Amino acid sequence: MNWAACRARVALVTVAHSNRGSGRLRVIETAIEGCLLLETAIFEDTRGWFLETYRQSPIGAVLGRPHRFSQGNHSRSKPGVLRGFHTEPWDKFVYVSRGMALCVVADTRPDSPTFGKTARFLLGDPPHHRHRVFLQKGLSNAFYCFTEVDYLNDVSEEFDPNNRGGVLWSDPFLGVEWPTAEPILSEKDALLPTLKELYPDHPVFAVGLHA
Ligand SMILES: Cc1cn([C@H]2C[C@H](O)[C@@H](COP(=O)(O)OP(=O)(O)O[C@H]3O[C@@H](C)C(=O)[C@@H](O)[C@H]3O)O2)c(=O)[nH]c1=O
C-alpha cells in the first residue's frame, strides 16, 4: 500500500469524539480513552514554516489532570521497519519529525471497555500531517516506517527495562492492516505475545466468541 492510499484509508478510521484548544493547537479525543491527537497550525513564510509541538494546558484540560514529561527519546528507523507494540507504564507523547510513519495505538488494558480497539494515525511529512499523539500509560503503540523516519517521544517516567511489555504487531485480535506483511522487526518484537496469550481468561476470548 503506498503513502497516498494509506492516507485515504487512515482518515476513515481515526474517530474524533470532541476537540478542544485554540486555532493553533487542537486536542482531539479518539475512540480510545486516554489517546489524544494533537493537530497543530503551521505558519509558513518565505523562510520555511513554524509550528508548536506542545502546549501543556489544552492536554491537561482534556485529561483532567496535570501531566509532565521526565525523559525525551529519539529513534531513527530505516524504511520498512516496524517497532512495537510496546506497553509501558508511562504516558508517551509521540512526534515524527522527519519521514512518514503509520502509528497505531492499541487499547491493551484488560479492564478497558474498548479492550482490543485500535486507532491509526499518519504522522510526519508532508508538513500538514505533523500532528502528535498522546497516549496514556498502559496503552500500547507501534509504528511502521514508509521512509527513513525520525521518531521522537517524550515520556512521563524514566526508562525502566524491567517494567515494559508488549503485544505482537500482527495479533489477529487487534487485526491491524499494516502496509506490509513482512516488516523489519527487532528480535524482541518478533517474539512478543498475542493478547490471547497474555489474557487467556479474558471474556473476549471465551470459547466460541473468538478464535
Ligand atoms: C525505550 C528505551 C530504550 N533504551 C535502549 C534499550 C535498547 O538497548 C535500545 C533499543 O530499545 P528498543 O528496541 O526497545 O527501542 P524501540 O523499539 O524504539 O522502543 C520504542 O518503541 C516505540 C514504539 C515507542 O513508542 C517507544 O516508547 C519505545 O518503546 O535502547 C533506552 O536506553 N532507553 C529507553 O527509553
The ligand as an SDF file (V2000), in Angstrom:
LIG
                    3D

 35 37  0  0  0  0  0  0  0  0999 V2000
   12.8780    2.8860   25.0560 C   0  0  0  0  0  0  0  0  0  0  0  0
   14.3280    2.9360   25.5710 C   0  0  0  0  0  0  0  0  0  0  0  0
   15.2680    2.0550   25.0800 C   0  0  0  0  0  0  0  0  0  0  0  0
   16.5610    2.0860   25.5220 N   0  0  0  0  0  0  0  0  0  0  0  0
   17.5370    1.1370   24.9980 C   0  0  0  0  0  0  0  0  0  0  0  0
   17.1640   -0.3230   25.1880 C   0  0  0  0  0  0  0  0  0  0  0  0
   17.7660   -0.9740   23.9620 C   0  0  0  0  0  0  0  0  0  0  0  0
   19.1170   -1.3000   24.1960 O   0  0  0  0  0  0  0  0  0  0  0  0
   17.7240    0.0980   22.8900 C   0  0  0  0  0  0  0  0  0  0  0  0
   16.5890   -0.0670   21.9070 C   0  0  0  0  0  0  0  0  0  0  0  0
   15.3970   -0.2990   22.6680 O   0  0  0  0  0  0  0  0  0  0  0  0
   14.0610   -0.7840   21.9420 P   0  0  0  0  0  0  0  0  0  0  0  0
   14.3980   -1.8040   20.9340 O   0  0  0  0  0  0  0  0  0  0  0  0
   13.0760   -1.1680   22.9890 O   0  0  0  0  0  0  0  0  0  0  0  0
   13.6110    0.5680   21.2340 O   0  0  0  0  0  0  0  0  0  0  0  0
   12.2550    0.8440   20.4570 P   0  0  0  0  0  0  0  0  0  0  0  0
   11.7940   -0.4030   19.8010 O   0  0  0  0  0  0  0  0  0  0  0  0
   12.4830    2.0010   19.5830 O   0  0  0  0  0  0  0  0  0  0  0  0
   11.2400    1.2080   21.6410 O   0  0  0  0  0  0  0  0  0  0  0  0
   10.3180    2.2470   21.4340 C   0  0  0  0  0  0  0  0  0  0  0  0
    9.2610    1.7590   20.6080 O   0  0  0  0  0  0  0  0  0  0  0  0
    8.2780    2.7240   20.2880 C   0  0  0  0  0  0  0  0  0  0  0  0
    7.1320    2.0120   19.6120 C   0  0  0  0  0  0  0  0  0  0  0  0
    7.8810    3.5930   21.4090 C   0  0  0  0  0  0  0  0  0  0  0  0
    6.8000    4.1720   21.4050 O   0  0  0  0  0  0  0  0  0  0  0  0
    8.8590    3.8890   22.4860 C   0  0  0  0  0  0  0  0  0  0  0  0
    8.2110    4.3170   23.6670 O   0  0  0  0  0  0  0  0  0  0  0  0
    9.7740    2.7330   22.7740 C   0  0  0  0  0  0  0  0  0  0  0  0
    9.0580    1.6840   23.4100 O   0  0  0  0  0  0  0  0  0  0  0  0
   17.6140    1.3480   23.5930 O   0  0  0  0  0  0  0  0  0  0  0  0
   16.9610    3.0080   26.4780 C   0  0  0  0  0  0  0  0  0  0  0  0
   18.1380    3.0480   26.8930 O   0  0  0  0  0  0  0  0  0  0  0  0
   16.0570    3.9180   26.9440 N   0  0  0  0  0  0  0  0  0  0  0  0
   14.7420    3.9090   26.5290 C   0  0  0  0  0  0  0  0  0  0  0  0
   13.9430    4.7650   26.9920 O   0  0  0  0  0  0  0  0  0  0  0  0
  1  2  1  0
  2  3  2  0
  2 34  1  0
  3  4  1  0
  4  5  1  0
  4 31  1  0
  5  6  1  0
  5 30  1  0
  6  7  1  0
  7  8  1  0
  7  9  1  0
  9 10  1  0
  9 30  1  0
 10 11  1  0
 11 12  1  0
 12 13  2  0
 12 14  1  0
 12 15  1  0
 15 16  1  0
 16 17  2  0
 16 18  1  0
 16 19  1  0
 19 20  1  0
 20 21  1  0
 20 28  1  0
 21 22  1  0
 22 23  1  0
 22 24  1  0
 24 25  2  0
 24 26  1  0
 26 27  1  0
 26 28  1  0
 28 29  1  0
 31 32  2  0
 31 33  1  0
 33 34  1  0
 34 35  2  0
M  END
$$$$
